[in-house]
Amino acid sequence: MDLKIRRSFPLRCAQSQDDSPAPVFPYTPTDVELFWLRPMRITSRIALNVSWIILNWRQEVMLFLGVILFAVLIAGLIVNTSFLVREIRRNEQHDSFINAVTHELKTPIASIRLYLQTLERRDVGESQRREFYRLMLDDTDRLLGTVEQVLKAGQAGHKKQRDRVTVDFGQLVRECVDVARASHQLDQEALRLEQLPEAEPTVLADSEELRTAVSNVLDNAVKYSNGRVDVSVRVETPDEKHVTLRVKDQGVGIAPHDLKRVFKRFYRVPNRVLSNVKGTGLGLFIVRAIARKHGGRVFAESEGEGRGTTVVLELPRSTA
């Protein structure tokens, strides 16, 4: 009997001795065959998949390498773009610095030239002549200050250290405050020295560089007071190893994202209120360079634009 004929009949067991009907087997021959063929089909599929992977491994590797190369290209574009943006900003700062320095140099020179031409061509009274002399001296001081700022900015990056001596930091700050009052024609209430520690803190430093740093912090606070000058100066000793100078003004303030940028070379906060403020963008950069050379740091605090600024200069105290 062939397979087709056997599939048409149910599979029965042999007759029992008591002539009871034989039980019918619950699976047809087709199901039995499929039961044994399923593992063979699964095994053959696995073999085919493994064979396909083995035959096409080169394509998979090329695809993987292509993805990695594409990721590297994207990362390179991002890095290149960041460097390009940084270079553009640096060029803008350089242009702003050149414009500021040009203005700071040409303005006093033009003023001095005008006063000299007036004295040469006209007969002026003694009082007016003295006033012209005073104004020319002020312009000369302004011109000299700009040149010194540029020179000190160039020297700030040098790691070479000059001889250092023990400096009374409180006394140095007091002298710088007096000079700032005289140069900006301020009274004691406008620029006031509120606190000095009882024990005179000393630092091991180059006195001229330290005087430059303190003077720049004071001048910066006065310039950015936006009209009414209200600057407080405090010298504190937070611990046995450090001494701090805190200069707080009630001026234009600084936005949070500019608190660190103001210490960069040539950087000036973009603000319409500050368009008439004179400067080269080097003052706080010089302060940071001097602080680092002496093992200290400087940072700015502000609650936002229009809420004033506090500049903190921290230096290590002398152990001598």
C-alpha positions in Angstrom: 0.0 0.0 0.0 1.6 3.3 -1.0 1.8 6.5 1.1 -1.3 8.1 -0.5 -3.5 5.1 0.3 -2.1 4.8 3.9 -2.8 8.5 4.5 -6.5 8.0 3.7 -7.1 5.5 6.5 -6.7 6.2 10.2 -4.0 4.4 12.0 -5.5 1.7 14.3 -3.9 -0.6 17.0 -4.3 -4.4 16.8 -7.6 -6.0 17.9 -7.7 -7.0 21.6 -8.6 -10.5 22.7 -12.1 -9.5 23.9 -13.0 -8.2 20.4 -13.4 -4.6 21.7 -12.9 -2.0 19.1 -9.3 -0.9 18.6 -8.5 2.7 19.6 -7.8 5.2 16.8 -4.3 6.8 16.8 -4.8 10.6 17.3 -2.2 11.7 14.6 -2.3 11.2 10.9 0.8 10.0 9.0 1.3 13.5 7.6 1.5 15.0 11.1 4.0 12.3 12.2 6.2 13.1 9.2 6.0 16.8 9.9 6.9 16.2 13.5 10.2 14.6 12.5 10.9 17.1 9.7 10.6 20.3 11.8 14.0 19.9 13.5 15.6 19.3 10.2 14.1 22.4 8.7 15.2 24.6 11.6 18.7 23.1 11.4 18.8 23.8 7.7 17.7 27.5 8.2 20.4 28.0 10.8 23.0 26.6 8.4 21.8 28.8 5.6 22.0 31.9 7.8 25.5 31.1 9.0 26.5 30.4 5.4 25.1 33.8 4.3 27.0 35.6 7.1 30.2 33.8 6.2 29.7 34.6 2.5 28.8 38.3 3.1 31.1 39.2 6.1 33.0 41.6 3.9 29.9 43.7 3.2 29.1 43.8 7.0 32.6 44.9 7.8 32.6 47.6 5.1 29.2 48.8 6.4 30.6 49.0 10.0 33.7 50.9 8.8 31.6 53.2 6.8 29.5 54.1 9.8 32.7 54.8 11.8 34.2 56.9 9.0 30.9 58.9 8.8 31.0 59.5 12.6 34.6 60.7 12.4 33.8 63.1 9.6 30.9 64.6 11.5 33.1 65.0 14.6 35.8 66.7 12.5 33.3 69.1 11.1 32.1 70.0 14.6 35.6 70.6 15.9 36.5 72.6 12.8 33.4 74.7 13.2 34.1 75.4 16.8 37.7 76.5 16.0 36.4 78.7 13.2 33.9 80.4 15.5 36.5 80.9 18.1 38.9 82.4 15.6 36.2 84.7 14.3 35.5 85.9 17.9 39.2 86.4 18.5 39.5 88.5 15.3 36.5 90.6 16.4 38.1 91.2 19.8 41.4 92.2 18.1 39.5 94.6 15.9 37.7 96.0 18.9 41.1 96.4 20.7 42.7 98.1 17.8 39.8 100.5 17.5 39.9 101.2 21.3 43.6 101.8 21.3 43.4 104.0 18.3 40.8 106.1 20.0 42.7 106.2 23.2 45.8 107.4 21.4 44.3 109.8 18.9 42.0 111.6 21.3 44.6 112.9 23.7 47.0 113.7 20.9 44.4 115.7 19.1 43.4 117.5 22.3 47.1 118.4 23.1 47.6 119.6 19.5 44.5 121.8 19.7 45.6 123.5 22.9 49.1 124.1 21.5 47.7 125.6 18.4 45.5 127.9 20.4 48.4 129.0 22.6 50.5 129.6 19.5 48.0 131.7 17.5 46.2 133.6 20.2 47.1 135.6 23.2 45.3 134.1 26.1 45.2 135.2 29.7 47.3 133.7 32.5 44.5 131.8 34.0 43.4 130.3 30.8 46.9 129.4 29.9 47.3 127.5 33.2 44.0 125.7 32.5 45.3 124.7 29.0 48.5 123.4 30.7 46.5 121.4 33.2 44.3 119.8 30.5 47.3 118.9 28.4 48.9 117.3 31.4 45.8 115.2 31.9 45.8 114.2 28.3 49.4 113.2 28.6 48.7 111.1 31.6 45.8 109.4 29.7 48.1 108.7 26.8 50.8 107.4 29.1 48.3 105.2 30.9 47.2 103.6 27.6 50.8 102.9 26.5 51.5 101.3 29.9 48.4 99.1 29.7 49.5 97.7 26.4 53.1 97.1 27.6 51.9 95.4 30.8 49.5 93.2 28.8 52.5 92.1 26.7 54.6 91.4 29.8 51.7 89.6 31.6 52.1 86.4 29.6 55.8 86.1 30.5 56.6 83.6 33.2 59.8 85.2 34.1 59.6 86.5 37.7 61.3 89.5 39.2 62.6 89.7 42.7 59.8 89.5 45.3 59.6 91.1 48.7 57.3 91.0 51.6 54.5 93.5 51.0 52.0 94.9 53.5 48.8 94.2 51.5 46.6 96.5 53.5 48.9 99.5 53.3 49.3 98.9 49.5 45.5 98.9 49.0 45.2 102.1 51.1 47.7 103.8 48.9 46.0 102.6 45.7 42.6 103.9 46.9 44.1 107.3 47.6 45.6 107.5 44.1 42.3 106.4 42.5 40.4 109.1 44.4 42.9 111.8 43.2 43.0 110.6 39.6 39.2 110.3 39.3 38.5 113.3 41.6 36.3 111.4 44.0 35.5 112.0 47.7 35.8 109.4 50.4 32.2 108.4 50.3 32.3 107.6 46.6 35.4 105.4 46.9 35.6 104.2 50.5 37.9 101.8 52.3 35.5 100.0 54.6 37.6 97.3 56.3 41.1 96.4 57.0 42.1 93.4 59.1 43.5 94.1 62.6 46.6 91.9 61.8 48.5 93.4 58.9 48.4 90.7 56.2 51.6 90.4 54.2 52.2 88.8 50.8 55.4 87.8 49.0 55.1 89.7 45.8 56.4 92.1 43.2 55.1 95.3 44.7 54.8 97.1 41.3 52.8 94.3 39.7 50.6 94.0 42.8 50.0 97.8 42.8 49.1 97.5 39.1 46.5 94.7 39.7 44.8 96.6 42.6 44.8 99.9 40.7 43.2 98.2 37.7 40.4 96.6 39.8 39.7 100.0 41.3 39.7 101.9 38.0 37.5 99.2 36.5 34.9 99.7 39.3 34.9 103.4 38.9 34.6 103.4 35.1 31.7 101.0 35.1 29.7 102.7 37.9 27.6 104.3 35.1 27.5 107.9 36.5 27.1 107.8 40.2 30.2 106.3 41.8 29.6 104.1 44.8 32.5 101.7 45.4 33.4 99.9 48.6 36.7 98.3 49.2 37.4 95.6 51.8 40.5 93.7 52.7 39.8 90.4 54.5 41.7 87.4 55.8 39.3 84.4 55.4 41.9 82.0 56.8 45.5 81.8 57.8 46.7 81.2 54.3 44.9 83.7 52.2 44.1 87.4 52.0 41.3 88.8 49.7 40.5 92.2 48.2 36.8 92.7 47.5 35.9 95.7 45.4 32.1 96.2 45.0 30.4 98.8 42.8 26.7 99.6 42.1 27.2 100.0 38.4 26.1 98.3 35.2 26.6 94.8 36.4 27.6 91.7 34.4 25.4 89.0 32.8 26.1 85.5 34.2 27.6 84.2 30.9 30.1 87.1 30.8 31.5 86.6 34.4 34.4 84.6 33.1 34.8 86.3 29.8 35.6 89.7 31.2 39.1 88.4 32.2 40.0 87.4 28.7 42.4 89.5 26.6 40.7 92.4 24.7 37.2 91.3 25.9 34.7 94.0 26.6 31.1 93.4 27.6 28.8 94.3 24.6 26.4 96.8 26.1 25.0 100.1 24.7 25.4 101.7 28.1 29.1 101.0 27.9 29.7 102.4 24.4 31.1 105.6 25.9 33.3 104.0 28.5 37.0 104.4 27.7 39.2 101.4 27.8 41.2 98.8 25.9 39.8 95.6 27.4 43.1 94.7 29.0 42.6 95.8 32.7 41.1 92.6 34.1 43.2 90.4 31.9 46.3 92.0 33.5 44.8 91.5 36.9 44.2 87.8 36.3 47.8 87.3 34.8 49.4 89.0 37.9 47.2 87.0 40.3 48.2 83.7 38.7 51.9 84.6 38.7 51.6 85.1 42.5 49.7 81.9 43.1 46.4 83.5 43.5 43.2 84.0 41.6 40.6 86.6 40.7 36.9 86.2 39.9 33.8 88.4 39.5 30.4 88.2 41.1 27.2 89.9 39.9 23.5 89.3 40.2 23.0 90.5 36.6 22.9 93.6 34.5 22.2 96.8 36.4 22.9 95.2 39.8 26.5 96.0 40.3 29.7 93.9 40.3 32.1 92.5 43.0 35.6 91.7 41.9 37.5 89.5 44.3 41.3 89.2 44.3 42.7 86.4 46.4 46.4 86.0 47.2 48.4 83.6 49.4 49.7 85.2 52.6 53.4 85.3 53.3 54.6 82.8 55.9 57.6 85.0 56.8 
